Amino acid sequence: MFKSIDLNISEPVNQQIYRTLRKAIITCYVLPGVLLSEKEISSQFNVSRQPVREAFIKLAEAGLVQILPQRGTFVTKISIKKVVDGQFIREAVECAIIKRAAIEINQSDILLLQKNLAEQKQANEREDISYFLEKDDEFHQILMNVIDCPMAWQTVENIKAMMDRVRYLTLEDVSPPEDLVKQHEKILIALENHDPELAAQALHEHLSAILQTITIVSQQKNEWFVN
């Protein structure tokens, strides 16, 4: 079911399996409603069932799977309410962060963001959606590093799993990467000008776009969504 990966002995196996499964679910390589086999996955990764079981628990905490006793572990449908709630929380956290970042940002941080934007554009040109999403996440993570608040990214990452599934589904037709790049460029300009309010407004426009796109994609893929 999954592409094989080389497990890194220096990192917990359960975390590596979690990331692999998370990516497969978010990119719809594994579709909503699919039954995940603990036995098959442990066999494919050549590990015991315990790290797979631990990965399932973490996926359940992120809302990506539902563990039903005596029935199995199923990939959840995309909850519109959880996407909306997640967007609200994420925006509250990131807008507070970017206002501080606009004041504290230095030239080194700006160069990192410029490099990231160049990589986003390259990913778009290659039509590499998976890499583009990685660079999109990295852009936001750099903003949090500006104010040295790693816990903020952990918080955002934990609540945005359902949002990420919508992001992936909308990238091709509804919310193309070039639009997202322009939104990121607008954020960067505000940061370069050390303007907290303009940076927060640009970020608001960027993060709130999902509220419009989810309406469109949930109609297109109705069978994958629940209210």
VEXDREN-2710 file (C-alpha; in Angstrom, 1 decimal):
% VEXDREN-2710
k/r/px/py/pz
1/MET/0.0/0.0/0.0
2/PHE/2.8/2.4/0.8
3/LYS/6.1/3.2/-0.9
4/SER/8.9/1.6/1.1
5/ILE/11.2/3.9/3.1
6/ASP/14.6/3.3/4.6
7/LEU/14.1/3.6/8.4
8/ASN/16.6/5.7/10.2
9/ILE/18.0/3.9/13.2
10/SER/18.7/7.2/15.0
11/GLU/15.0/8.2/15.1
12/PRO/12.1/6.3/16.7
13/VAL/10.4/4.0/14.3
14/ASN/6.9/4.9/15.3
15/GLN/7.5/8.6/14.3
16/GLN/8.9/7.6/10.9
17/ILE/5.9/5.4/10.2
18/TYR/3.5/8.1/11.5
19/ARG/5.0/10.6/9.1
20/THR/4.8/8.2/6.2
21/LEU/1.2/7.3/6.9
22/ARG/0.3/11.0/7.5
23/LYS/1.7/12.0/4.2
24/ALA/-0.1/9.2/2.4
25/ILE/-3.5/10.2/3.9
26/ILE/-3.0/14.0/3.4
27/THR/-2.1/13.5/-0.3
28/CYS/-5.0/11.2/-0.7
29/TYR/-2.7/8.3/-1.7
30/VAL/-4.8/6.5/0.8
31/LEU/-8.4/7.6/0.5
32/PRO/-11.0/8.4/3.2
33/GLY/-12.8/5.3/4.4
34/VAL/-9.9/2.9/3.7
35/LEU/-9.1/0.2/6.3
36/LEU/-5.5/0.3/7.4
37/SER/-4.0/-3.1/8.3
38/GLU/-1.7/-3.1/11.2
39/LYS/-0.4/-6.5/10.1
40/GLU/0.3/-5.5/6.5
41/ILE/2.0/-2.2/7.4
42/SER/4.2/-3.8/10.0
43/SER/5.2/-6.4/7.4
44/GLN/5.8/-3.8/4.7
45/PHE/8.1/-1.8/7.0
46/ASN/9.6/-5.0/8.5
47/VAL/8.9/-4.0/12.1
48/SER/6.8/-5.3/14.9
49/ARG/3.2/-4.3/15.3
50/GLN/3.9/-2.0/18.3
51/PRO/5.4/1.0/16.4
52/VAL/2.6/0.7/13.9
53/ARG/0.0/0.7/16.7
54/GLU/1.7/3.8/18.2
55/ALA/1.6/5.5/14.8
56/PHE/-2.1/4.8/14.5
57/ILE/-2.7/6.3/17.9
58/LYS/-0.9/9.5/16.9
59/LEU/-2.9/9.6/13.6
60/ALA/-6.1/9.3/15.6
61/GLU/-5.1/12.2/17.8
62/ALA/-4.6/14.3/14.6
63/GLY/-8.1/13.2/13.5
64/LEU/-6.8/11.3/10.4
65/VAL/-7.9/7.9/11.4
66/GLN/-10.6/6.3/13.6
67/ILE/-9.7/3.3/15.7
68/LEU/-12.8/1.1/16.2
69/PRO/-12.4/-1.9/18.6
70/GLN/-12.9/-5.3/17.0
71/ARG/-13.3/-3.6/13.6
72/GLY/-10.0/-1.9/12.7
73/THR/-8.5/1.4/11.9
74/PHE/-10.1/3.5/9.2
75/VAL/-9.0/6.7/7.4
76/THR/-11.5/9.3/8.5
77/LYS/-13.5/11.5/6.1
78/ILE/-12.6/15.2/6.1
79/SER/-14.5/17.1/8.7
80/ILE/-15.6/20.5/7.5
81/LYS/-16.1/21.7/11.1
82/LYS/-12.6/20.5/12.1
83/VAL/-11.1/22.4/9.2
84/VAL/-13.0/25.6/10.1
85/ASP/-12.1/25.2/13.8
86/GLY/-8.4/24.4/12.9
87/GLN/-8.2/27.5/10.7
88/PHE/-9.6/29.7/13.5
89/ILE/-7.0/28.4/16.0
90/ARG/-4.1/28.5/13.6
91/GLU/-4.8/32.0/12.5
92/ALA/-5.0/33.2/16.1
93/VAL/-1.6/31.7/16.9
94/GLU/0.2/32.7/13.7
95/CYS/-1.1/36.3/13.6
96/ALA/0.2/36.8/17.1
97/ILE/3.5/35.4/16.1
98/ILE/3.9/37.4/12.9
99/LYS/3.3/40.7/14.7
100/ARG/6.3/39.9/16.9
101/ALA/8.3/38.5/13.9
102/ALA/7.7/41.8/12.0
103/ILE/9.5/43.6/14.7
104/GLU/12.3/41.1/15.5
105/ILE/13.1/39.8/12.0
106/ASN/16.6/40.3/10.8
107/GLN/18.3/40.0/7.4
108/SER/19.3/36.4/7.9
109/ASP/15.7/35.5/8.5
110/ILE/14.6/37.4/5.4
111/LEU/17.2/35.6/3.3
112/LEU/15.8/32.3/4.5
113/LEU/12.3/33.3/3.5
114/GLN/13.5/34.5/0.1
115/LYS/15.3/31.2/-0.5
116/ASN/12.1/29.4/0.6
117/LEU/10.0/31.4/-1.9
118/ALA/12.4/30.6/-4.7
119/GLU/12.1/26.9/-3.9
120/GLN/8.3/27.2/-3.8
121/LYS/8.4/28.7/-7.3
122/GLN/10.6/25.9/-8.5
123/ALA/8.3/23.3/-7.1
124/ASN/5.4/24.9/-8.8
125/GLU/7.3/25.0/-12.2
126/ARG/8.0/21.2/-11.8
127/GLU/4.4/20.6/-10.7
128/ASP/5.7/18.9/-7.6
129/ILE/2.8/19.3/-5.3
130/SER/4.3/17.3/-2.4
131/TYR/7.5/19.3/-2.4
132/PHE/5.5/22.6/-2.7
133/LEU/3.5/21.7/0.4
134/GLU/6.7/20.9/2.3
135/LYS/8.1/24.4/1.3
136/ASP/4.8/26.0/2.3
137/ASP/5.0/24.5/5.8
138/GLU/8.7/25.5/6.0
139/PHE/7.8/29.1/5.2
140/HIS/5.5/29.2/8.3
141/GLN/7.9/27.3/10.4
142/ILE/10.7/29.9/9.6
143/LEU/8.3/32.7/10.8
144/MET/8.0/30.9/14.2
145/ASN/11.7/30.4/14.4
146/VAL/12.2/34.2/14.1
147/ILE/10.7/34.6/17.6
148/ASP/12.3/31.4/18.8
149/CYS/9.0/29.7/19.7
150/PRO/9.2/26.0/18.6
151/MET/6.2/25.1/20.7
152/ALA/4.1/27.3/18.4
153/TRP/4.9/25.2/15.4
154/GLN/4.2/22.0/17.3
155/THR/0.8/23.4/18.2
156/VAL/0.0/24.4/14.6
157/GLU/1.2/21.1/13.2
158/ASN/-1.1/19.2/15.6
159/ILE/-4.2/21.0/14.5
160/LYS/-3.7/21.4/10.8
161/ALA/-3.7/17.8/9.6
162/MET/-7.3/18.0/8.4
163/MET/-6.6/21.4/6.8
164/ASP/-3.6/19.9/5.0
165/ARG/-5.9/17.4/3.2
166/VAL/-8.0/20.2/1.9
167/ARG/-4.9/22.2/0.9
168/TYR/-3.7/19.2/-1.2
169/LEU/-7.1/18.7/-2.9
170/THR/-7.4/22.4/-3.9
171/LEU/-3.9/23.0/-5.2
172/GLU/-4.6/21.9/-8.8
173/ASP/-7.8/23.8/-9.6
174/VAL/-9.2/25.8/-6.7
175/SER/-6.2/27.3/-5.0
176/PRO/-3.2/27.0/-7.4
177/PRO/0.4/27.2/-6.0
178/GLU/1.1/30.5/-7.9
179/ASP/-1.7/32.2/-5.9
180/LEU/-0.2/30.9/-2.6
181/VAL/3.3/32.1/-3.7
182/LYS/1.9/35.6/-4.3
183/GLN/0.3/35.5/-0.8
184/HIS/3.6/34.5/0.7
185/GLU/5.4/37.3/-1.2
186/LYS/2.9/39.8/0.3
187/ILE/3.6/38.5/3.8
188/LEU/7.4/38.8/3.2
189/ILE/7.1/42.4/1.9
190/ALA/5.3/43.4/5.1
191/LEU/8.0/41.7/7.2
192/GLU/10.8/43.4/5.3
193/ASN/9.0/46.7/6.1
194/HIS/8.8/45.7/9.8
195/ASP/5.0/46.4/9.6
196/PRO/3.2/44.2/12.2
197/GLU/-0.4/45.2/11.2
198/LEU/0.3/44.8/7.4
199/ALA/2.0/41.4/8.1
200/ALA/-1.0/40.2/10.1
201/GLN/-3.5/41.3/7.5
202/ALA/-1.5/39.5/4.7
203/LEU/-1.4/36.4/6.8
204/HIS/-5.1/36.6/7.6
205/GLU/-5.9/36.7/3.9
206/HIS/-3.6/33.8/3.3
207/LEU/-4.9/31.5/6.0
208/SER/-8.6/32.4/5.6
209/ALA/-8.6/31.4/1.9
210/ILE/-9.3/27.8/2.9
211/LEU/-12.7/28.8/4.2
212/GLN/-13.7/29.5/0.6
213/THR/-11.9/26.7/-1.1
214/ILE/-13.3/24.0/1.2
215/THR/-16.8/24.9/0.1
216/ILE/-15.8/24.2/-3.5
217/VAL/-13.8/21.0/-3.0
218/SER/-16.4/19.5/-0.6
219/GLN/-19.0/19.8/-3.4
220/GLN/-16.6/18.2/-5.9
221/LYS/-15.6/15.4/-3.6
222/ASN/-18.8/15.1/-1.5
223/GLU/-18.2/11.4/-0.6
224/TRP/-14.9/12.3/1.1
225/PHE/-16.4/15.0/3.5
226/VAL/-18.6/15.1/6.6
227/ASN/-20.0/18.2/8.3
END
